[in-house]
Amino acid sequence: MIVREVLANGLTLVTESIPAVRSVAVGVWLKRGSRHESEEQSGISHFIEHMVFKGTTNRSAEQIAAEVDSIGGYMDAFTAKEYASFHLKVLDEHLPLAVEILGDIVMNPLFDAIEMAKEKKVIFEEINLVEDTPDDLVMELFTQAFWPRHPLGRPILGTKSSVSRFRREDLAAFFARVYHPGNILIAAAGHLEHRDTAKLVRRHFGELRHGRTPADGRSPRTAARTVTRSKRELEQVHICLGTRAYPQAHPARYVGYVLNTVLGGSMSSRLFQNVREKRGLVYSISSGVAAYSDAGILSVYAGTNRESAGEVVRLTLEEVRRLRGEPLPTSELRRAKDHLKGSLMLSLENTGARMSNLARQEIYFSRQFELDELLAGIEAVGVDDVQRLAADLFNGRLAASVLGDLRGWRPRDRDLRV
């Protein structure tokens, strides 16, 4: 049973009771992410996500970790483009302590200057890790070029330059401005009672003060460019091709899921079968959708040797043109739908996933979808819907980013035209 309640101070609580399990996952979700930062603040949301676990006025960082470990709990956090979250998964009997710890880090963060200095080094290493992970880096290059001069195009981690400038006063001011009830959602799923959970949340979050929630700002404008970066130490050429996709809540989102599955979202997809299995040109090739409140990207990633890069681009465009020009066979549509439905149901088999699902639906839809409604949305997609969407999205030139020991190679503009 799912229950949604807005508490007296404006904070939203969504719970799902799952009597058959013993665990509870509970998280604080901030409805602000890296897109809500100015260029000078780039990376501050992610920095705060790190720092809230580094001590409060009541607990040191070591005490927070020790308390969670002592009950066999799991603690994690992340920052995304449009939201951030920190959450715990515990046995049902330890839910009161979990909510108390989350309340403490929201209500009483210390932002200790010594801990900040150490954490800057940690984040610099995280930025270095992206630089050393080609499939992540080529996507970062793509996003920055695709949405130029827009917060959605900037890296969530920020840059070493922006992070190095943060002072304690910057974090405290940003935290005070955005961490207020109108921006905060608490989601919990597992062996719980809503009434008892709401009582805990009121006790530990009831003193949060109201604040102002500005709009998300302008939507990004896309740029179908090719950006390259040479890294001679890489053995492969890493390629990202992409186009715009529909926003998160678009009525045709289910059609987009099906199209992505057919193109490169599964092992039976056209790209995986035709580029890897039949020709052996790549080890990894896939497509994916990144959808936000007012924009989206449908992208294809592939890693190959430099001699095969042009052929991989050609075959990818060939599959894109097929989606535009030929109706899907009914058997392929059926397989894509069944894959999506099976993946969806399997993904919701643990309390952490159910908690995250509650939060994301509340953030983007302000309501909860029953599983049957989601499955019906997938099932309603028809052959004509997929071809119509392909014609809309794949219209003109694909954007591209390329990373590796390129030695002057780059895809020609005419090779990227659909």
DAFEN-V639420 format. One record per residue. N is the residue number from 1. RES is the residue in three letters. OMEGA is omega as a letter, one per 30 degrees, with the letter a starting at -180 (* if undefined). NEAR is the number of other C-alpha atoms within 12 Angstrom. Layout:
N RES OMEGA NEAR
N RES OMEGA NEAR
This chain:
1 MET l 21
2 ILE l 28
3 VAL l 26
4 ARG a 28
5 GLU l 27
6 VAL a 24
7 LEU a 27
8 ALA a 21
9 ASN l 23
10 GLY l 24
11 LEU a 34
12 THR l 37
13 LEU l 45
14 VAL l 45
15 THR l 40
16 GLU l 37
17 SER l 32
18 ILE a 28
19 PRO a 16
20 ALA a 15
21 VAL l 20
22 ARG a 21
23 SER l 32
24 VAL l 42
25 ALA a 47
26 VAL a 55
27 GLY l 48
28 VAL a 50
29 TRP l 45
30 LEU a 43
31 LYS l 39
32 ARG a 37
33 GLY a 43
34 SER l 36
35 ARG a 41
36 HIS l 38
37 GLU l 35
38 SER a 22
39 GLU l 23
40 GLU a 21
41 GLN a 34
42 SER a 36
43 GLY a 42
44 ILE l 48
45 SER l 45
46 HIS l 45
47 PHE l 48
48 ILE l 49
49 GLU l 40
50 HIS a 35
51 MET a 38
52 VAL l 43
53 PHE a 41
54 LYS l 33
55 GLY l 32
56 THR l 26
57 THR a 22
58 ASN a 21
59 ARG l 24
60 SER l 25
61 ALA a 26
62 GLU l 17
63 GLN l 18
64 ILE a 30
65 ALA a 24
66 ALA a 18
67 GLU l 23
68 VAL l 29
69 ASP a 19
70 SER l 17
71 ILE l 23
72 GLY a 19
73 GLY l 28
74 TYR a 27
75 MET l 28
76 ASP l 25
77 ALA l 29
78 PHE l 30
79 THR l 32
80 ALA a 34
81 LYS a 38
82 GLU l 35
83 TYR l 37
84 ALA a 39
85 SER l 40
86 PHE a 41
87 HIS l 44
88 LEU l 46
89 LYS a 41
90 VAL l 36
91 LEU a 27
92 ASP a 33
93 GLU a 22
94 HIS l 30
95 LEU l 37
96 PRO l 29
97 LEU l 30
98 ALA l 41
99 VAL l 39
100 GLU l 33
101 ILE l 43
102 LEU l 41
103 GLY a 37
104 ASP a 32
105 ILE l 36
106 VAL a 45
107 MET a 30
108 ASN a 30
109 PRO a 33
110 LEU a 29
111 PHE a 36
112 ASP a 27
113 ALA l 20
114 ILE l 16
115 GLU l 27
116 MET a 33
117 ALA l 22
118 LYS a 19
119 GLU l 27
120 LYS l 33
121 LYS l 19
122 VAL a 22
123 ILE l 31
124 PHE l 24
125 GLU l 18
126 GLU l 26
127 ILE l 27
128 ASN a 19
129 LEU l 16
130 VAL l 23
131 GLU a 25
132 ASP l 18
133 THR a 20
134 PRO a 33
135 ASP l 31
136 ASP a 27
137 LEU a 30
138 VAL l 38
139 MET l 40
140 GLU l 36
141 LEU l 35
142 PHE a 43
143 THR l 43
144 GLN l 31
145 ALA a 34
146 PHE l 37
147 TRP a 31
148 PRO l 23
149 ARG l 21
150 HIS a 29
151 PRO l 34
152 LEU l 42
153 GLY a 35
154 ARG l 35
155 PRO l 42
156 ILE a 41
157 LEU a 41
158 GLY l 40
159 THR l 29
160 LYS l 26
161 SER a 19
162 SER a 29
163 VAL a 36
164 SER a 27
165 ARG a 22
166 PHE l 31
167 ARG l 24
168 ARG a 26
169 GLU l 17
170 ASP a 26
171 LEU a 33
172 ALA a 28
173 ALA l 19
174 PHE l 28
175 PHE a 34
176 ALA a 23
177 ARG a 25
178 VAL a 33
179 TYR l 41
180 HIS a 31
181 PRO a 35
182 GLY a 29
183 ASN a 37
184 ILE l 41
185 LEU l 43
186 ILE a 51
187 ALA l 51
188 ALA l 49
189 ALA l 46
190 GLY a 40
191 HIS a 32
192 LEU l 36
193 GLU a 25
194 HIS a 28
195 ARG l 19
196 ASP l 21
197 THR l 40
198 ALA l 32
199 LYS l 21
200 LEU a 29
201 VAL l 44
202 ARG a 28
203 ARG a 24
204 HIS a 26
205 PHE a 37
206 GLY a 27
207 GLU l 21
208 LEU a 29
209 ARG l 22
210 HIS l 21
211 GLY a 19
212 ARG l 15
213 THR l 19
214 PRO l 15
215 ALA a 15
216 ASP a 25
217 GLY a 17
218 ARG l 17
219 SER a 21
220 PRO l 28
221 ARG a 23
222 THR l 27
223 ALA a 26
224 ALA a 29
225 ARG l 31
226 THR l 33
227 VAL a 33
228 THR l 32
229 ARG a 29
230 SER l 26
231 LYS a 23
232 ARG a 15
233 GLU a 14
234 LEU l 24
235 GLU a 18
236 GLN l 30
237 VAL a 42
238 HIS a 46
239 ILE l 50
240 CYS l 49
241 LEU a 48
242 GLY l 49
243 THR l 45
244 ARG l 38
245 ALA a 36
246 TYR l 28
247 PRO a 25
248 GLN a 26
249 ALA a 24
250 HIS a 20
251 PRO a 18
252 ALA a 26
253 ARG a 30
254 TYR l 34
255 VAL l 35
256 GLY l 44
257 TYR a 44
258 VAL a 43
259 LEU l 49
260 ASN l 40
261 THR l 38
262 VAL a 44
263 LEU a 45
264 GLY a 35
265 GLY l 33
266 SER a 29
267 MET l 24
268 SER a 25
269 SER a 30
270 ARG a 34
271 LEU a 42
272 PHE a 33
273 GLN a 27
274 ASN a 27
275 VAL a 36
276 ARG a 28
277 GLU a 18
278 LYS a 15
279 ARG l 17
280 GLY a 20
281 LEU a 31
282 VAL l 32
283 TYR a 24
284 SER l 30
285 ILE a 38
286 SER l 37
287 SER a 37
288 GLY l 33
289 VAL l 32
290 ALA a 30
291 ALA l 28
292 TYR a 32
293 SER a 32
294 ASP a 26
295 ALA l 33
296 GLY l 33
297 ILE l 41
298 LEU a 42
299 SER l 40
300 VAL l 44
301 TYR l 42
302 ALA l 44
303 GLY a 38
304 THR l 35
305 ASN a 27
306 ARG a 31
307 GLU a 20
308 SER a 26
309 ALA a 33
310 GLY l 27
311 GLU l 26
312 VAL l 40
313 VAL a 44
314 ARG a 26
315 LEU l 32
316 THR l 42
317 LEU l 35
318 GLU l 25
319 GLU l 32
320 VAL l 42
321 ARG l 27
322 ARG l 25
323 LEU l 38
324 ARG a 28
325 GLY a 22
326 GLU l 19
327 PRO l 24
328 LEU l 29
329 PRO a 18
330 THR l 17
331 SER l 14
332 GLU l 25
333 LEU l 34
334 ARG a 22
335 ARG l 25
336 ALA l 38
337 LYS a 36
338 ASP l 24
339 HIS a 28
340 LEU a 32
341 LYS l 27
342 GLY l 18
343 SER l 19
344 LEU a 22
345 MET l 20
346 LEU a 15
347 SER a 19
348 LEU a 22
349 GLU l 20
350 ASN a 24
351 THR l 37
352 GLY l 32
353 ALA l 27
354 ARG l 39
355 MET l 42
356 SER l 40
357 ASN l 37
358 LEU a 42
359 ALA a 42
360 ARG l 35
361 GLN l 26
362 GLU a 33
363 ILE a 34
364 TYR a 24
365 PHE a 19
366 SER l 20
367 ARG l 21
368 GLN l 28
369 PHE l 22
370 GLU a 19
371 LEU a 21
372 ASP l 14
373 GLU l 14
374 LEU l 24
375 LEU l 23
376 ALA l 17
377 GLY l 24
378 ILE a 35
379 GLU a 25
380 ALA a 22
381 VAL l 32
382 GLY l 28
383 VAL a 29
384 ASP l 23
385 ASP a 28
386 VAL a 41
387 GLN l 30
388 ARG l 24
389 LEU l 33
390 ALA l 38
391 ALA a 24
392 ASP a 24
393 LEU a 31
394 PHE a 36
395 ASN a 25
396 GLY a 25
397 ARG l 27
398 LEU l 38
399 ALA a 43
400 ALA l 42
401 SER a 44
402 VAL a 48
403 LEU l 46
404 GLY l 35
405 ASP a 26
406 LEU a 29
407 ARG l 18
408 GLY a 17
409 TRP l 25
410 ARG l 31
411 PRO l 34
412 ARG a 22
413 ASP a 19
414 ARG l 16
415 ASP a 25
416 LEU a 33
417 ARG l 26
418 VAL * 31
